[in-house]
Amino acid sequence: MEGNSCRSEGIEGRDGYQSRISLRPLQLSDIDDFMVWATDHKVARFCTWEPYNSKEEAINFIKDKVIPHPWFRAICIDDRPIGAISVTANSGTDKCRGELGYVLGTKYWGKGIATQAVKLVIDAIFKEWPHLERLEAFVDVENVGSKRVLEKAGFQCEGVLRKYFTL
């Protein structure tokens, strides 16, 4: 691990080419790449946010939420962002737990990239945050792909939260 970035050398994708998957802080200069997935309704379907309608809206999000976030990273191939992943620490008596969240552009679904990114986070976060004892992720029951990502990364399903999030 170098600074705030993680790298996995030579991950073989299902598409037959070698990809260099890395995690690094998302920057304002990444706005055009960010807009690719942040405006996609398929990507936002299982997220807690609506697709962005304007670049200005997205820039404000990056400035106000992403940059100050203690552990928000871009998922990159050859240093170009194709998604994002974050760990949010709980506070108080729950500070030993962190919540994992991730998003990936649809072009990259089903290639093992999200699974590799989650594994990179697992390798890094417990070293960077030694107080952390547990990493959790919440997945919509209809999001089969995301559930599979977590299973392949070693997570175990502990149950279904009913009426946890209502619209």
VEXSE-438043 format. One line per field, with one value per residue (C-alpha): y, z negated, x; residue in three letters. Coordinates in steps of 0.02 Angstrom, whole numbers, plus 50000, padded with zeros to 5 digits. Each point is the difference from the previous one (the first is absolute). Layout:
% residues N
north = (Y:...)
up = (Z:...)
east = (X:...)
aa = (ALA:...)
//
This chain:
% residues 167
north = (50000:50172:50148:50002:49882:49812:49905:49824:49952:49900:49949:49890:50056:49888:50101:49926:50154:50044:50145:50100:50032:50132:50105:50182:50158:50071:50175:50143:49968:49831:50084:49940:49819:50020:50062:49839:49896:50139:50041:49818:49945:49816:50041:50106:49871:49918:50155:50125:50144:50054:50017:50170:50120:50123:50008:50144:49890:49862:50120:50063:49821:49961:50162:49990:49812:49899:50099:50023:49817:49903:49847:50028:49934:49992:49825:50020:49903:50070:50147:50047:49999:49876:49999:50038:49910:50065:49949:50104:49979:49993:50104:49981:49823:49940:50069:49823:49979:50076:50000:49959:50076:49991:50047:49950:50057:49876:49969:49914:49892:49813:50009:49969:50181:50042:49841:50044:50178:49932:49884:50148:50095:49852:49988:50186:50057:49892:50061:50183:49994:49880:50037:49918:49822:49975:50056:49995:50027:50020:49931:50012:49823:50026:50048:49825:50062:50100:49856:49889:50129:49996:49810:49982:50124:49894:50087:49897:50042:50020:50034:50112:50168:50025:50178:50061:50127:50060:50123)
up = (50000:50046:49907:50026:50147:50022:50156:50064:50139:50150:49955:50139:50051:50080:50158:50024:49974:49855:49899:49866:49866:49870:49869:49974:49935:50121:50059:50079:50159:50011:50029:50180:49951:49845:50108:50102:49855:49896:50137:50039:49939:50001:49881:49885:49990:49843:49928:49874:50123:50160:50160:50016:50124:50015:49989:49875:49884:50011:49970:49842:49942:50026:49913:49855:49968:50089:49969:49812:49980:49900:50115:50173:50148:50188:50074:50146:50148:50056:49881:50086:49885:50048:49832:49816:49834:49822:49819:49877:49818:49867:49844:49813:49939:50181:50055:50018:50154:50173:50144:50176:50153:50183:50174:50170:50177:50092:50134:49866:49917:49997:50026:49820:49979:49855:49910:50020:49938:49845:49966:50015:49873:49880:50014:49963:49882:49849:50008:50021:49869:49865:49892:50133:49959:50125:50177:50053:50162:50031:50165:50076:50010:50187:50032:50035:50079:49848:49884:50104:49993:49810:49991:50113:49889:49845:49927:49925:50009:49824:50040:50081:49926:50027:50020:49970:50139:50059:50136)
east = (50000:50064:49928:49813:49997:49994:50050:49975:50119:49943:49823:49935:49827:49868:50022:50175:50109:50112:49934:50084:49870:50041:49916:50045:49916:49872:50047:49907:50099:49911:49831:49976:50032:49891:49856:50001:49935:49921:49874:49957:49827:50054:50142:49892:49860:50069:50084:49932:50022:49917:50103:50082:49921:50143:50188:49985:49895:50131:50145:49915:49976:50184:50055:49878:49986:50133:50159:49968:49946:50130:50000:49924:50098:49981:50005:50121:50064:50166:49968:49836:49847:49864:49910:50021:50012:49992:50003:49902:50046:49867:50022:49977:49980:49985:50169:50067:49888:50016:49878:50060:49920:50048:49941:50066:49962:49888:50132:50105:49866:50030:50189:50057:50056:49883:50052:50184:49967:49911:50147:50120:49896:50000:50190:50021:49863:50041:50181:49951:49863:50062:49846:49891:49945:49860:49963:49817:49907:49814:49934:49827:49929:49971:50182:50064:50162:50051:49956:50115:50141:49995:49989:50153:50093:49963:49848:49858:49816:49932:49818:49873:49952:49814:49937:50177:49991:49831:49956)
aa = (MET:GLU:GLY:ASN:SER:CYS:ARG:SER:GLU:GLY:ILE:GLU:GLY:ARG:ASP:GLY:TYR:GLN:SER:ARG:ILE:SER:LEU:ARG:PRO:LEU:GLN:LEU:SER:ASP:ILE:ASP:ASP:PHE:MET:VAL:TRP:ALA:THR:ASP:HIS:LYS:VAL:ALA:ARG:PHE:CYS:THR:TRP:GLU:PRO:TYR:ASN:SER:LYS:GLU:GLU:ALA:ILE:ASN:PHE:ILE:LYS:ASP:LYS:VAL:ILE:PRO:HIS:PRO:TRP:PHE:ARG:ALA:ILE:CYS:ILE:ASP:ASP:ARG:PRO:ILE:GLY:ALA:ILE:SER:VAL:THR:ALA:ASN:SER:GLY:THR:ASP:LYS:CYS:ARG:GLY:GLU:LEU:GLY:TYR:VAL:LEU:GLY:THR:LYS:TYR:TRP:GLY:LYS:GLY:ILE:ALA:THR:GLN:ALA:VAL:LYS:LEU:VAL:ILE:ASP:ALA:ILE:PHE:LYS:GLU:TRP:PRO:HIS:LEU:GLU:ARG:LEU:GLU:ALA:PHE:VAL:ASP:VAL:GLU:ASN:VAL:GLY:SER:LYS:ARG:VAL:LEU:GLU:LYS:ALA:GLY:PHE:GLN:CYS:GLU:GLY:VAL:LEU:ARG:LYS:TYR:PHE:THR:LEU)
//
